[in-house]
Amino acid sequence: MTDPASVVDVELIAGTPGAAPGGVSDAGRSAPWWLWVGALTVLLPVGLPVLFLFLRAAGATDAAWDTLMSIRTVQLVARSFLLTAVVTASATAVGVTGAWLLARTDLSFKRVWGIVFAMPLVVPSYVLAMVFISATGPRGLFADMTGITLPHLIGLPGAWLALTITTYPYVYLITAAAIRKIDPALEEAARGLGATPTRVFRTVILPQLRPAIGAGALLAALYTLSDFGAVSLMRFDAFTRVIYAQYSGRLDRTPAIVLSIVLILIASVIIWGEQRTRGKGKYFSRSVTRPPTLYRLTGPQRIAATSAMAIVAGIGAIIPVAVLVSWVVRGVRAGSDTSVSWSAVGGSLTAGTIAAALAMAAAIPIVILAVRFASRSTRWLERGVFGLFSLPHITIAIAVVAFTVRYTRPVYQSLLVLGLVYAAMFLAQATSAAKAALIQVNPALEDASRSLGRGPIATYVKVTFPLMAKGLLAGGALVFVTTLKELPATLLLSPPGFTTLAVRIWAAADELLYTRAAASALLLIAVSIVPVYYLSIKPKDALDT
């Protein structure tokens, strides 16, 4: 389906960035200062406010610390961990199963299933939450159209389903890419020794997929922990919803800051737990030189596999689009307001473009430092990139607000700050794709350019950048799509009068104005499909260098 570099770099997102294989052309040389300046231009404006948040929390009032020590906070921790655990488990099960069925069985129409299975990547969690809320229950759309009442999805069950559908594509895409790189000779040898397909999967395939599955599960867990839209619409009191209520409903925002620190610590515990689970094992395999022998499904197995794929694809892509279209049609017939705010469309496209451009620009020096000047300093730089990526977005937004209000008030709630925050939060996506591309570039080409009289800057511009451009564009496309769906940072940092489709959808759905929200949601999905098609349907065109 897609190369992992178009989603995340498995090794890096797991928290262990490594030096590029294949040699480093500038080994032993100090990196130029201007590369470090370029690399830190986006990271520092967001990294410093996060550090400031810890200092601000240290000076919190007694009332703020009372909030931290209350039974309510303990309950929030338990509820957030429970939601994260159940979503991660179910997303991992769905993603790994789908990857194995499409990569190692003779299931029919695999290309179509692969496309549909990845489609929830373009549907934000709050859109799925709105769909499930509006379609279920005695007054839901399904009951109104068929007379059959579905159980009302709200609270923990609703948040679990919406976030599982939203996050399983991360596990699926990374695992599918990894399973295609496993040497099929290992599986065939196990089968030749009499092992059943189930045992081959459990003892041969699954151990080799452990890093990829861990990386996908980590993404699912961090996404769930930082989600705001779905839990707020589902009325599930997770950390993000309570933090937003504390921030927006009080003059003293110190309790919100203290709770934000707790949320950051929880995210750190999840990352540490994934690293401990993964251990220090190495997972190498020979280059795949021939296609694997596909497992032939029996009649009942084929029916079960096709049914499972259809159910997941239906809940994740077909049903949401059908419900949204139904709400728009009903609104038109009833004369309700189904218009789309074109200012919100312009805001989404503007924000996405700025974030993608800044992220791609910042990724260039970071990747060059990591690949061509690999050292302890560059490894810490990469850790900083992925550290920001792993932080809950609402805590980053609160940190930036607190910092800009106190030290840089002229740029408070400016489009520049909003763009920098987007770029810093999603920089890991651009960096992963660009690094995957640069690793494939032979450093001898740069050496040859320098030997012909070109300086370092000219060499990077004329040689290095063109060769890594496709990977960089793939990362930029992913940043663009992710920015379109971003909600909490947009709510807290948007300039006055600036709005996006994400904000419009969430606000309308929160007020139960489903016809208005549905039109904007369909447009957001339509805008997201093009870059996702670029990422998932044509990975070779996007990433081949």
N, C-alpha and C positions, 0 to 999 in steps of 0.2 A: 504493500500500500504506500508507505512513505518511509523515507530514511529518517532515523531518529534525530538527525541534525535539524530536520525541519520542525521538530517539536521541542525537544531538549536533547542535550548531550548527556547520555546515560551516566558516563563517568563523572562529569562535572556536577550534574544536579545531585548526585549522590554525595557530593561534598569532598571528592578527592581529585581535584584537578591535577593533571599530570603533564609532563613535558611531551612535546610532540615526538612521535616516532619518526625515524628516518633521518635523523641528524639535525643539527642546529647550525645554520651558516655563520652566526655571529657569536658562537661559543667563546667565552673568555673576554668578550668585549663588553664595556658598559653600555647600557641603553641610552640613547640620546635623551636629553632632558625634555625636549619638546614632545616626545612620545608619552612621557609621564604626565606632562601638563594636559595633553589631550585626553589621556585615560581618566584623569581625575576631575575633568571639567564637569561631568555629569554626576559622578559619584559623590563628590564632596558636598555640593549644595543639598543633598538629601541625607547623606550619611551623618553629617554634623548635627542636624536637627534630631536624629534618632539618639545620638549620644547625649544631646541636650535634654532629651526627654527623661533619661535616667537621672540627670542632675536635678531636674525639676521635681522628679518624684522623691528624691532624697530629702528635699526641703518641704515635703507635703505637710499639711496641717494634720492635727490629731483627728479631725473629722474624716479626712481622706484615708488615714490609716485604719480608722474604725470601719470604713467601708470595705477595706481589704480583708479585715479579720472577721467580718460578719458571716453568719450562716448563709446568707444570700450568695456571697462570693463562692463559698464552698460548693453550694448547689450549682452555681454557674460552671465551675470547673468540672464537676461530675457530669453535667448535661452536655457540655462541649466535648468532653472526652468520649462520652457515650455516642454522640452523633458522629464524631470523627471515626470511631472504631467501627461502627456498623456500616458507614458509607465506604470506608476503605476496604473492608472485607468484601462487601458485595461488588464494588467496582473492580476489585482485583479478580474476583471469580468470573465476572462477566467478561472482562478484558482478556484474561488469559485463555478462557475457553474459546472466545471468538477468534483469537489469534491462532490457536492450534487448529481449529476447524478449517480456517481459510488457508493456512500454510501447509498442513500435513494430511489433509483428507481430500477425497475426490468429490466433495460437495459441489453440486451444480451451481452455475451462475455466480462463481466466487467473485468475479470482478464487480458485479452489481452489488452483492452483499457487502463487499469491502467499502464501496462508496457510501452506501446507506448506513453501514455500521459506524462510520466516522462522522456522519452528519451532525450528531448532537454537539460536536465541537463548535458549531456556529450558533447554537441556541443557548443564550444566557440562562443561568439557573433561575433568575427571577421571572423569566418568560415561562419556563416550565412550571414554576410554582403557580403563576397566574393561570396557566392552562388547567392544571390539576384542580385548583380551587374553584374555578369558574365552571368546570365541566362536571363536578361531582356534587353529591349531596341532594337533598330533596328539591332544592331550587336551582340546581345546576343545569347546564346546557343539555347534558345527556338525558336527564329526567324530563326536561321540557320537550325534547324532540322525540323520545321513544316511550316515555311513561315508565321507564325502568330507573329506579334510584340506585346509584352507586354509592358506596360508603364515602362520606365526606373526608377528603384528604386534607388534613391540617395538623399542625403540631409536629411531633416527632415523625410519624409515618409519612406525612407529606414532604417534610424536609429531607428525610432519608431517600425517598424515591426521586425527588427532583435532583438532589446532589449526586446520587448514584448514576443517573443518566448523564449528568453533566461531566462527571469525572472519569467514567470508565474508558472513554476514547483515549485518554492519556496512557492508561495501562495497555490498552489494545495496540496502539500505534507503536509504542516502544517495544513491546513484547513481540509483535509481528515482525518488526525490523530485525530484532535479535534472533528470532527463531530461524529466519532465512539464512543467517550466517553460521548456523550449526552444521558441522560436517555430517552429511547423511550416512557416511560409512559407519559412524558409531552406532546409530540406530539399527542399521542393517546387520551389524555384527551381533547386537543384542538379540535381534529377532532370529538370527541364524542359530543362536544358542538356545532357542526355545522360549524366550521371554514373550509374554503377551503384550499387546499394544498398551494396555494400562500400565504394566510394569515398565515398559520402555519409556513411557512418558514420565513416570514417577522417578525412575532411577537414572535415566540418561538425559532426557530433555530438560526436565524441571531443574536439576542442579545447575545446568549451564545457563538457564534463564534467570537464575537467582538475582544477579545484579540488575537486569532489566526490569524484572517484576518489582524489585525493591524500589527502583527509581520511579516507576509508575505509581506504586502504592504511596510513595512519599509525596508525589505531586497531588494525588487524590486527597491525602490527609491534610496537606497544607492548604489546598484549595477549600476544603470543607471547613477547616478551622477559621479561615479568613473570610468566608462567604458572609455577605450581609443581606443581599437582595432576597434570597430564598427564605432564610430564617425569619426575616422581618415580615414578609408577606404571609408566611405560614404561622406567624405568631408564636414562634418557638424561641424561648428566651435563652439564646446562646450568647457568648461573650460579645460578639460584634453588635448585636441588637441592643444590649444593655449599655455598652459603651457609647453608642450613638445617642441613646436616650439621655444618658448622663451628660454628654457633651452639649447637646442641643437644648436641653431642658433646664439647665442651671447656669447661674452667673459664675459660680465657682466651678471651674472645669478641672480642678486638681483630682477629684475622684475618678474622672474619666481617664486622666493621665496615668494614675496608679493602676487602674484596671488594664490599660493598654500595656503597661510593663508586664503584668501577669500574663497577658496573651502572648507577648513576645517570648517570655520564658517557657510557656507551654509549647510554642512552635520549636524552640530550641531543644526541648525534651524529646519531641517527635523526631527531629533530625538526628539527635544523639542515639535514639533507640534504633533508627534505621541503620546507622553506621555500625552499631554493636551487633545487630542481627546479621548484617552482611559480612562482618568479620574482615580478615585480611587475606582471604583466599584469592587465588588467581584463576581466571576463567578464560583460557585460551583454546582456540580451535584452529585447525588448518583452514586455509582458504577453500571456499566451496567451489569446486570445479564442475559439478554436474548437479542436475536437479534431484531432489530426494524421491524415493519411492513412496507414493501417496498411499495412505491407509484407505482401503476400500470399505465404505460404509455398507452395512447390510440394509435391507428394506426398512425395518423398524428404526434403526439408527439414523438413517437418512431422513425419515419423517420427523424423528425427535429433534435432530440437528436443525432441519429447516424450520420447524415450528419455533424452536428457541430463538433462532436468528430473526424470524419474522416478528416475534413478540417484542424483542428488544428494539429492533428497528422501528416497529410500529409505535411503541411508547416514546421512543426518543426522537423520532423525526416525523413520521406520517401523521400520527394523532395530533401532536402539537400544531402542525401546519393546518390540518383540517379544522381544528377547534378555532384557531385564529381566523381562518377564512369564514367560518360560520358566524363568528361574532361580527365581523365586518359586514357580511350580507344581512344579518339581522338588523344591524344598526342602520344600514342604508334603507331597508324596507320600513323601519320605524321612524325614519327621519332624524335619527340621532347624529351627534357630531362624530364623524369618522375621519375628519380631516387630519392631515399630518402636518406638524410644525416644520416648515422648511428651514426655519432658523435652527431647529434642533438637528436636522439633517446636516446643515452646513457646519454646525458645531461639532458633530461627530466626525465628519470627514476632516475638518480642520485639526481637531485634537489627534486623530489617528495619524494624519500625515506628519504633523509636527513631532509626535512621539517616535514614529518610525524613522524619520530623518535624523533626529538627535541620537537615537539608539544606534543606528547604522554608523553614524559619524564617530560615536564614542567607542563602538566595537572595534573599529579598525586599529587604533593604537593599542587597545587592550590585547587583541589577538596577536598582533605583531610582537608585543612584549612577551606574551605567554609562549609563543611558538619559537620565535627567533632569539629571544633573550631569556630563556627559561632559568629561573633562579628562585630562591626562597621568597624574595620580594614580589616577584610576579605571581607566585602561587598564592600569596596572601591577597594580592590584588584580585585574583579570580575568586577567592573565597569571599571577598567583600561584595563582588558582583552577585554571586549566588546567595549570599547572606541577605542582601536587600530583596532579592527575588522571593526568598522564603518567608519574609516578614508579612504579617497580616496588613492588608492595605489601609485599613482604617487607622491602625496605629501609626503608620508612616504619615498619613494625612494629618493626624492630630499633632504629631511631632513637628511637621513643617509649619502648621498654623501657629503653634506655640512659639516656634523660633522666629518666624517672620514678623509676628506681631511685636515681639520684644526687641529684635535687633535690625530687621530690614523692613520696616513697615511700608516704605514706598512701593515695594513689589508684592505686598500682601494681596492675595486673591488676584494675581495677574496671570495672563495667559502664558507668560514665560515660565513662571513657577509651576503652573499646572503641567506644561509640556516637559519640564525637567523631571518632575515627579513621575510622570508616565514613563519617560525614557529610562530613568533609574530603576523603577520597579520591574520593568520588562527587558532590561538590558541583557539579562542572561540568555534570553531567547535569541537575540541577534548575535550575541557572542558565540553561542554554541554552534549555530549554522556557519558563521564566518570561520571559526576555528577548524571545523570539519573540512572546509574548503581549503584553507591555507595549509593544513597538514599535508594535503595531496600535492602541493606545489613544491617542486624540487628546488632546494635552496641554491643549487648550482646555477640556476637561471639568474638569480639576483647577483651571484658572484660574477657571472659573465658580464652583466650590465655594468657593475662597478669597474671591472677590468677594462671596459671600453671607455671609461672616463666619466661615467655618470655618477653623481653624488648620491648619498643615501636617500634624500627626499625624492629626487628624480627617479631613482630605482623603484621606490615604493609606489610612486604615482604611475610610472610607465609600465612596470612589470608586475609588481605584487598585487596591486589593487585590481587590475583587469582580470587576473587569474582567480581571485577570490570573490569577484563581483556577484556571480550567480548565487553562491552560498549566502553572501551578505544580503542580497535581495530577498532570498527565502526567509531569512531571519527578520528582515524588515516587514515582510508580509505578515508574519506571525505576530509581531508587535502591533501592527495596524489592527488586526482582528481582535487581539486581546484588549486593546485600548477602546475599541468600539463598545465592548461589553462592560467596561469598568464602571462601577457605581459609587462605592464609598468615597474614593479620592475625589471624584467629580463633584459629589454633593458638598464636600467640605472645602474644596479649593477653587471652585469655579469662580471666574470674575463675575461681577454683577451684570445681569442680563444675558450671560452665556449659559446655554443649555445644550444637552445632547439627547439623542434618542433614548439612551439608557435611563436618564433621569426622567424623561417624559413617560416612559413605560412604567417605571416603578411608581411614580406619583399617581398616575391614572389608575393602576391596579390597586394601589393602597386605598384609593377612594372608591373602589369597586366600579370604576368606569371602564368596563372591559372592552366596549366597542372602540373607544378612543385608544386604549392601550394596544389592542390587537392590530390596528392599522400600522402603528409605529413599530410594533414587534415584527410584523411581516417585512417591513422595509429594512429593518436592521438585519434580519436574516438574509434578505436578498443581497444587501451590500456586502455581507460577510462571505457569501458563497464563492465569489470570484477569487479572492486570495486563498481561501481554503482549497479550492480546486487546483490552484497553482501549487499548493503545498502537498496535497494528497494524491492527486491524479497524475501529475507529471513530475514526480520527484527527481527523475534523472535529468530532465531538462532544467529543473530549478537548481540542482546542486552539482551537476557534473562540471568539472573544471578542465 
